[in-house]
Amino acid sequence: MKKNILLAILVFCYFQSFAQFAPDFTITDTNGNQHTLYEDYLDQDKVVVLKFFFVGCPPCTAIAPSVQALHQEFGSNQDDVIFLYLTIFESDTNASVRNYMGDLDVTIPAAGGNGGGQMAAQPYLDGDFGSFWGTPAFAVINPMREVSYFATTSSISAIRDQINIALGMEIEMEPEPTTYEFNFVDIFGKPVNDVEVSIVDLDPNNNVEIPVDFNGSSSFEITSFEDEYPSISNPAFSFKKEDGILDGVSIADIIKIQDHILSIETITDQDRLTAADVSGNQSISISDIIALRKVILGIESAFPNGLNWIIQSSDVPVESSPGNTISIEVRLLKMGNVSG
């Protein structure tokens, strides 16, 4: 077996501190063949992959073709990796396991309860090597007799990576993206749609602006900012919304502004005062009512102050957190909408 010496030393040092030794076992598979973990495999410098299952387990059945393909990928138990199936139930006899495996066209050796499978599986079910959350579960045991990996999972790629690590190979893990989830709301906490998001450079000397394509979603991912946006050195999210002059605007807003002017019901919230000042003269007056009415009636297509939406959230610097989701709330103020 070809091994990377340096990585093998690192793996050895790591597991000396954290890994636990796998208990030896001898099982008899559905074909009557015996398998002794230490003598037959680990002492022969093999890596052993144990799959824990039970007859009829739906997720086990679903991934069985993929596990069989992985078994063949690593030499069908003829090279440096050995696959074994162990039932978690004593009631799964070798006969029932044989029928189950045959129906799935799986050729990996398997042991039922009367073949010692459940007894061999028990230490793993007891949580000796990490939490057991059900089947399918996998254990990878390296030639130093250490359980280098144990998890309830259906991820074939994760199992493949762990096998290669146990073989002493260098694994270049795929970088995980950072997911950015945006929540656009108005001053009343109601959702706002169709907000344009761009990535800009906070460097004032770089005027690059790259639109973000959400593809119909409210989130998107960045795996490597340097690779995906090489022209930006100090990135930030920038927001813009210009359409929807009548969004949230109605006669009710005219009445609210009128009541404020007449001191019937004074508007005290600063955001609503800003929204009412559609004329842009820094005060609330009859001119705002007239301007609002003209827009509602379609006489004018814009407010005198030239504003439609005000983005209250400044440019947000882009942070990276691979494998995690960063939630970003953006508040927008709609001119003319004072009633919510």
Beta strands, then each sheet from edge to edge (+ up, - down):
strand 1: 20-21
strand 2: 26-28
strand 3: 34-36
strand 4: 47-53
strand 5: 81-87
strand 6: 110-111
strand 7: 137-141
strand 8: 146-152
strand 9: 178-186
strand 10: 196-201
strand 11: 209-211
strand 12: 219-222
strand 13: 235-240
strand 14: 309-311
strand 15: 316-317
strand 16: 325-334
sheet 1: 1+ 8- 7+ 4- 5- 6-
sheet 2: 2+ 3-
sheet 3: 12+ 9- 16- 14+
sheet 4: 11+ 10- 13+ 15-
end
